[in-house]
Amino acid sequence: MDAHDIRDAYLRFFTDRGHRVIPRAPLVPRDDPTTLFNGSGMQQLVPYLLGRAHPLGSRLTDSQPCLRAQDIAEVGDNRHTTFFEMLGNWSLGDYFKSEQIPWFWEFLTGVVGLDPARIYVSCFAGDPEHAIPRDTESAGIWAELFDAAGIDSDAVDLDTDERAAAVGTGGARIAFYGPDNWWCRMGSADAMPVGEPGGPDSEVFYLYPQVEHDPAYGEHCHHNCDCGRFIELGNSVFMQYSRTESGFAELPRRNVDYGGGLERIAAAAVDSPDVFRISLLWPIVEKLEQLSGARYDTHTKALRVVADHLRGATFLAIEGVRPGNKEQGYVMRRLVRRAIRYAQGLGLEESFLAEIVPTVAGVYQDRYPEVAAHRDEAIEVLAKEERSFRRTVRRGIALLDSLGTHVDGHDLFTLHDTYGFPVELSLEEAHQRGTDVSAEWRVEFDADMAAQRERSRAGR
């Protein structure tokens, strides 16, 4: 199954179980000023998770394009992307754990065909301070599924590195974590405002035994390790609590909020720990190889960064976002300019973005008709930004090199204000050159920004 097959199969699987497919929301939220992008499938459903009746009923499913700007610096490893699709299904006061967990197991093992012996899961260890119990119900359901498949279902608390050693010895199929398995929009139970919903979650991981554990992430590998040996495929949130003035109370209606990465499931389907080797990304990588002459096995990080960033920038252009210095435009500009800088490391010194957008469009046009409809517009937008950046990049890099072995926030402001270098890109360039950056760079940079704003106001 390629990624398109998996997306289709997922939606069909849940419509067969009484779910209605809801239209995907735009990448840029139309009615939520608190966030720049839709970063998960549930954002458009928040009012309904809080109690409003959804017009399509209590069982919903979709595949939602998402963008997480906070992951830009992570791109380059085997699993992080800024743009991705999240498969989702929701129960609004309908079914709960006893249906959700077996359904996801059935989809992964029976439909996608994943090896059940390589599936590991986590559950909530409980929060005594807030009187929230350990999620033994979810763990029990998982244990029954593993036992039926002839797989040892030992469970262990993995809140210490010593306990994580249990995974390496073949046990700990089910791991209990504390805060890592509590979900709410604010990130932690303590940060939840009064009235905010949240609850324990159960995450599913796929083990890639061909990936060696990196001790930089801890002596022992375990489910939540960041070394890339275990990769999370999906997360079922059992939204059953609300924050009150005195603590937490059970919601009158318990919800299920599931989200899973299409790219990661597609990679598991072809037994690849590398999400860039799937049908949604590999054609872009191959086009970049063709244009640059660089090979993926020797220029892995650069090709991943360029492929991911240009896919995301293409979708932003299709939605009408334009590169700029604020909000969504700033993120888009950063994606494009970071992609160009990495492309230069591949030997792509001349304009090339106009040749990548058609490849992205070709990957998605059958399922995303708007991509084909706005392809030429996206080409024009990205090519214009490329021309603009290439005119200034050489001068900006020359300035950075001329500053020697140390830069401060005033230097970073000059690069930003005069040469259009996003500050994050300047910091990355400095790091690659071994250039020392002032510990006070942020204060200095912000002071120059504030002074510029004052000058602008005075000029008006």
ZIWO-V127514 format. One line per field, one symbol per residue. ss: DSSP state (H for helix, E for strand, - for the rest). Layout:
ss = ???
This chain:
ss = --HHHHHHHHHHHHH----EE---------------------HHHHHHH---------EEEEEEEEE-HHHHHH--------EEEEEEEEEE----HHHHHHHHHHHHHHHH---HHHEEEEEE--EHHH-E---HHHHHHHHHHHHH------EEE---HHHHHHHH-----EEEE-HHHEEE------------EEEEEEEEEEE-------HHH------------EEEEEEEEEEEEEEE--EEEEEEEEEEEEEEEHHHHHHHH-----HHH----HHHHHHHHHHH-------HHHHHHHHHHHHHHHHHHH--------HHHHHHHHHHHHHHHHHHH-------HHHHHHHHHHHH----HHHHH-HHHHHHHHHHHHHHHHHHHHHHHHHHHH---EE-HHHHHHHHHHH---HHHHHHHHHHH--EE---HHHHHHHHHHHHHHHHHHH-
